[in-house]
Amino acid sequence: MTLKSKDSPFAGERIAKRLARAGIASRRDAEKIILAGRVAIDGQVISSPAFNVGLDSAITVDGKALVEAEPTRLWRYHKPKGLLTTHRDPEGRPTIFEHLPAGLPRVISVGRLDINSEGLLLLTNDGELARRMELPATGWLRRYRVRIHGTISDSQITALGNGIEVGGIHYGPIEATVDRSQGSNIWLTLGLREGKNREIRRVIEHLGGQVTRLIRTAYGPFQLGMLPPSGVEEIPAKMMQQTFKEGPQKNAASGRTRSSSASKEAGHENRRRKP
């Protein structure tokens, strides 16, 4: 038997929101899990995410009972190149979740980095928080160091600050500065607030260059700092509370608030890597 949303006797919160708060997935992915028929309430499969659940609802996902949501936690993770940011890959390629240290609870990523990108990736056990942090409305600046092969003019780099259209897709303003240039290779620091799929690679290719290395160094107020590749460090609860109490907009403009040891290392950020 499949329950429809109109049959729901429950008051409370949407089932997708409950799954997200429990760290099963982001709310969007939780809706996909529901539509796939993987979620049951009180023993009956539901067919729509437009379904409310109460505190006493017995919820299962893939036949396993949903555990109560734990206090919200957030981690910095230094994603290495060669891993996918996904829980399951149909092609069997390695994922970040298969390589995280033992002892972490079930976590989801805040946004993604593609398989060939590296650097800061935030992880959380709260899908609602992940969704909130991903929204462009937060205004959080995502900063990257990018190595480019090819020739791109100063005028092209400057023009990125006005936004650019590539293949019918409009990309918002991109802050761009040249760090160094050597032969046919250029190192840039780029800052953007939207983070559309493969945005940096597509924009650079449109300008005539090729991205040969891409490292995210900051996501809003959180910095990669000196965290080693594959390293994971939890962001202290006190800092999390202060960050989200002030609100993303307040921290977005400069992106200078740091997490944990990253704050002590910020002064070394530009010196620690020699491309």
C-alpha positions in Angstrom: 0.0 0.0 0.0 1.3 3.5 -0.8 0.3 6.5 1.2 -0.6 9.7 -0.7 0.1 13.1 0.8 -3.6 13.9 0.9 -4.1 10.8 3.2 -1.6 12.0 5.7 -3.1 12.2 9.2 0.1 13.7 10.6 0.8 17.3 11.6 4.4 18.5 11.9 7.1 18.8 9.3 7.6 17.6 5.8 9.2 14.2 5.5 12.0 15.5 3.2 12.9 18.0 5.9 13.0 15.3 8.6 15.3 13.2 6.4 17.5 16.2 5.7 17.8 17.1 9.4 18.7 13.4 10.2 21.6 13.7 7.7 20.2 11.3 5.2 20.6 13.7 2.3 19.9 17.3 1.3 16.2 18.1 1.1 16.3 18.0 -2.7 18.0 14.6 -2.7 15.7 13.4 0.1 12.8 14.1 -2.2 14.3 11.9 -4.9 14.8 9.1 -2.3 11.1 9.4 -1.5 10.0 9.4 -5.1 12.1 6.3 -5.6 9.9 4.4 -3.1 12.6 4.0 -0.5 10.9 5.6 2.4 8.1 4.2 4.6 6.1 5.7 7.4 4.6 3.4 10.0 5.3 0.5 7.6 3.7 2.0 4.5 5.7 3.3 1.6 5.0 6.9 0.6 4.9 8.2 -2.9 5.3 12.0 -2.5 7.5 14.3 -0.5 4.4 16.5 0.2 3.8 14.5 3.3 3.9 15.6 7.0 5.2 13.5 9.8 4.9 13.8 13.6 7.3 13.2 16.4 6.1 9.7 16.9 6.1 8.6 13.3 8.1 5.5 12.6 10.2 6.2 9.5 12.4 3.8 7.6 14.7 4.4 4.7 15.6 1.3 2.7 14.1 -0.7 5.5 16.3 0.8 8.2 14.9 2.9 11.0 15.6 6.6 10.9 17.6 7.6 13.9 16.8 10.8 15.8 18.6 13.9 14.5 21.8 14.6 16.4 23.0 18.1 17.2 24.2 19.9 14.0 27.9 19.5 13.3 30.1 20.8 10.5 33.5 19.7 9.3 36.2 21.1 7.0 37.5 18.4 4.6 40.5 18.7 2.2 39.2 16.9 -0.8 42.0 15.3 -2.9 41.9 15.1 -6.6 40.5 11.8 -8.0 37.4 11.4 -5.8 33.8 12.0 -6.7 31.5 14.1 -4.4 28.7 11.6 -4.3 27.5 8.7 -2.1 27.0 6.3 -5.0 28.6 6.1 -8.4 27.1 3.8 -11.0 30.5 3.4 -12.7 32.2 2.3 -9.4 34.6 5.2 -9.3 36.0 6.2 -5.8 34.0 8.7 -3.7 34.9 11.0 -0.9 32.6 9.1 1.4 34.5 5.9 1.0 37.7 7.6 2.0 36.6 9.6 5.1 38.1 8.7 8.4 36.4 6.1 10.5 34.2 7.4 13.4 32.5 10.2 11.4 28.7 10.0 11.5 26.7 9.9 8.3 27.5 13.2 6.6 26.6 15.0 3.4 28.6 17.6 1.5 27.8 21.3 1.2 27.9 21.7 -2.6 30.4 19.7 -4.6 33.8 19.7 -6.1 34.3 17.7 -9.4 36.6 14.7 -9.6 39.5 16.7 -10.8 39.2 19.5 -8.3 40.6 19.7 -4.8 40.6 21.7 -1.7 38.0 22.8 0.9 34.7 20.9 1.0 32.4 21.3 4.0 30.6 18.3 5.4 27.6 18.3 7.8 25.2 15.8 9.4 22.3 18.3 8.8 20.8 18.4 5.3 18.9 21.6 6.1 22.1 23.4 7.0 23.7 22.1 3.8 20.8 23.5 1.8 21.0 26.8 3.5 24.7 27.2 2.9 24.4 26.2 -0.8 21.8 28.8 -1.7 23.2 31.8 -3.7 21.1 34.0 -1.4 23.7 33.5 1.3 26.0 35.7 -0.7 29.0 33.6 0.5 32.2 34.0 -1.5 33.8 30.8 -2.7 37.5 31.4 -3.4 39.7 29.3 -5.6 43.3 29.1 -6.8 43.4 28.1 -10.4 46.3 27.1 -12.7 45.6 27.8 -16.3 47.4 26.7 -19.4 47.1 29.2 -22.3 47.0 32.9 -22.8 44.3 35.1 -21.3 44.6 38.8 -21.6 44.4 41.3 -18.6 41.3 42.8 -20.2 39.5 39.4 -20.3 40.4 38.8 -16.6 39.1 42.3 -15.6 35.9 41.8 -17.6 35.0 38.8 -15.5 34.0 41.2 -12.8 31.0 42.1 -14.9 29.8 38.6 -15.3 29.9 36.5 -18.5 27.6 34.4 -20.7 28.9 31.1 -22.0 26.8 28.8 -24.1 23.6 30.6 -23.2 24.3 30.4 -19.5 24.9 33.6 -17.6 27.5 33.6 -14.9 27.6 36.3 -12.3 30.5 38.6 -11.5 33.8 36.7 -10.8 36.6 38.4 -8.8 39.9 37.6 -10.5 43.5 38.5 -9.8 46.7 37.2 -11.3 49.0 35.6 -8.7 51.8 34.7 -11.1 52.6 34.0 -14.7 55.3 31.7 -15.9 55.6 30.7 -19.6 52.3 29.4 -20.8 51.0 28.9 -17.2 49.0 31.4 -15.2 47.9 31.1 -11.5 44.8 33.1 -10.7 42.8 33.6 -7.5 39.1 33.6 -8.4 36.1 34.4 -6.2 32.5 33.8 -7.0 29.2 33.6 -5.2 27.0 31.3 -7.4 29.1 28.2 -7.9 27.2 26.8 -10.9 28.2 23.4 -12.2 31.8 23.5 -13.6 31.6 27.3 -13.8 35.3 28.0 -13.5 36.3 25.4 -16.1 33.7 26.5 -18.6 34.5 30.2 -18.2 38.2 29.7 -18.6 37.7 27.5 -21.7 35.5 30.1 -23.2 38.3 32.6 -22.7 40.8 30.3 -24.5 42.6 28.7 -21.6 42.5 25.3 -20.0 42.3 24.7 -16.2 45.0 22.3 -15.2 44.6 22.6 -11.4 41.7 23.9 -9.3 41.9 24.3 -5.5 39.1 25.7 -3.4 40.6 27.7 -0.6 37.6 29.2 1.1 33.8 28.8 1.3 32.3 31.9 2.9 33.9 32.4 6.3 35.5 28.9 6.3 39.1 28.5 5.1 41.2 25.5 3.9 44.2 26.8 5.8 46.9 24.2 6.5 44.5 21.2 6.5 46.4 18.4 4.7 44.9 16.5 1.8 42.3 14.0 3.0 42.3 15.8 6.4 39.1 16.4 8.3 38.6 18.9 11.1 35.4 19.7 13.0 34.4 23.3 13.2 33.8 24.1 16.9 30.2 24.5 17.9 30.9 27.9 19.4 32.2 29.2 16.0 29.3 27.7 14.2 26.8 29.3 16.5 28.4 32.7 16.1 28.7 32.4 12.3 25.0 31.5 11.8 23.8 33.9 14.5 25.4 36.7 12.7 24.0 35.4 9.4 25.7 34.5 6.1 25.2 38.0 4.7 27.3 39.6 7.4 30.2 37.3 6.8 29.8 37.1 3.1 31.4 40.3 2.0 35.0 39.7 3.0 35.0 35.9 3.8 37.5 36.7 6.5 36.1 34.8 9.5 38.0 31.6 9.9 37.3 28.2 11.5 39.3 26.7 14.3 43.0 26.4 13.5 42.4 27.9 10.0 42.1 31.3 11.7 45.7 31.0 13.0 47.0 29.8 9.7 45.3 32.5 7.5 48.4 34.6 7.4 50.2 31.7 5.8 47.5 30.9 3.2 49.2 32.7 0.4 52.7 31.5 1.4 52.2 27.9 2.1 51.8 26.8 -1.6 54.3 27.4 -4.2 52.7 26.5 -7.5 
